[in-house]
Amino acid sequence: MTEIAIVGVGLTPQGSLPGSTNLSLQTDAFKLALADAGLEKSQIDGVVTEPGTTDMHWALDYLRFSRAVGINPAFTGSFAMGGATAGALVQLAAMAVQSGKADYVACVFGDAAKTGKKRPLLAAGGALGTEAANNGAWGAYGATTWSGLTASRHMALYGTTTEQLGEVAVAARGHAVLNPMAMMRSPITLADHQSSRMIVEPFRLLDCCLVSDGGACLIVTSVERARDLRPTVVRIAGSGQGFTSQDHECDQWWYGPHQKDAVDRAYAEAGVGPADVDVAQLYDNFTISTILWLEHAGFCGVGEGGAYVEGGRISLGGQLPVNTHGGHLSAGHPQGWWTVAEGVHQLRGEAGDRQVEGAEVCLTTGRGLVLNTASALVLTGDA
Amino acid sequence: MTESDLVAKPRPTITEENRPFWDSARAGELRLQRCGSCHHVRHPIQALCPVCLVDEFEWALMSGRGSVFAKVVYHRAFHPAYRDDVPYNVVIVQLDEGPRLFSNVVGVESSELEVGDRLAVFFDVVDAELTVPRFRATDPGES
């Protein structure tokens, strides 16, 4: 089967970008990715997009983007899987290239979530329809609800502590300090985490991700074509998706069994396991998410994620550096896209002060919506 | 939560599909949909059984007994109508009959509520049109 690579990465500034729009961030990221890959826009014959979170249901996103940059793709579409979308679109792009439907597929995202159009005030899960919107009758509002419920149960069943959640926040911030593009660049301590204000118990402010404006673009092609463009090629060695479509109807939904499915599918395709992974970018919308992913990806057993993150194990220089860019917690929130971009930068050896020496295998993951969706990629370097 | 607080809060959208749930609450009963074929009790409310895909069902009476499956305590009001209520809890209730649903536990300090605590339903009369099922903590011996 044709080997597939990510050949271009475009990441706009991430943070507070007044005047930007979902579209302007998409087109800025696209231009950066073309320059990174050394491609002309006329060579892009595939376009897949994720509508910004403020336009999540906007199915015509692919058309608006292609129209703005003057492309008539041979393969296109828009997906909305929340934080799992980036990995899922890269997988879709890889399949399109593998099957000969397109040669160079641009995966694109732009979201002016911080300074642009506001998201509608809906009850937790309300985007799914009337019954979910009626959760407002019990005061269930905010994205924090779902992961907060998960964290409360994980803490009750396995003894996971708020200090262990804090270890995740401290590790992410330590990496952001080393990343010139990250939003939050002042170091924090566990005491800072413990004294930060409660938002939705068990989450304090420093358990929650940032909200940011930003765009991202990843260009996918064959390894053979990538070789003509770049000195170092980053392969998509494996990819997987997983879904738990039901919430209350599924007794394990809170734990996200589909996240393990997605990672296992990516591992199987790549022919690797957790012991082979040098660095991991695990979607951290909240601190508990990192702990869950460590369990799902087999770095530790069920319920052991809290203990795993202690003692700097997920920091640069530790056993498994996680979210080396600073993650959604401290770098920025182009939901799941920076996660993949950072994987590429690590495997190219372009991560500067936060480079994991000799990184050859990187796992990247995404999770989204009402804890329903998951995607995973195993990326490998050119060694 | 007091009655006056609740008046300004978001109200459920009543549809033909969910009206029996809310009408039952006004009558002091917790009823959920039980499949006419495989007898699976489903929630959230929807048109067909997600297990066997059969449309026929009855609104089955629940005991209203259950336990805390998971909980959060809001210290920030994401909806302005809840500004005076913080800190308040939202829980997933595990009903003894199997289904899980969102609700609030009233009459306890939210921070003291724990996963596994036993619960019993009560019916919070918001006004003449709306009654919301909520829960109270019970002693293990009571349930």
Interface residues (C-beta under 8 A of the other chain):
Chain A: L121 A123 T130 E131 A132 A133 N134 N135 G136 A137 W138 G139 A140 Y141 G142 T144 T145 G148 L149 T150 S152 R153 A156 L157 R197 M198 I199 V200 E201 P202 Q246 D247 H248 E249 D251 W254
Chain B: K9 P10 R11 P12 T13 T15 N18 R42 H43 P44 I45 Q46 P50 F69 A70 K71 V72 V73 Y74 H75 R76 A77 F78 H79 Y82 D85 P87 Y88 V90 I92 P99 R100 L101 F102 S103 N104 S110 S111 E114 V115 G116 V132 R134
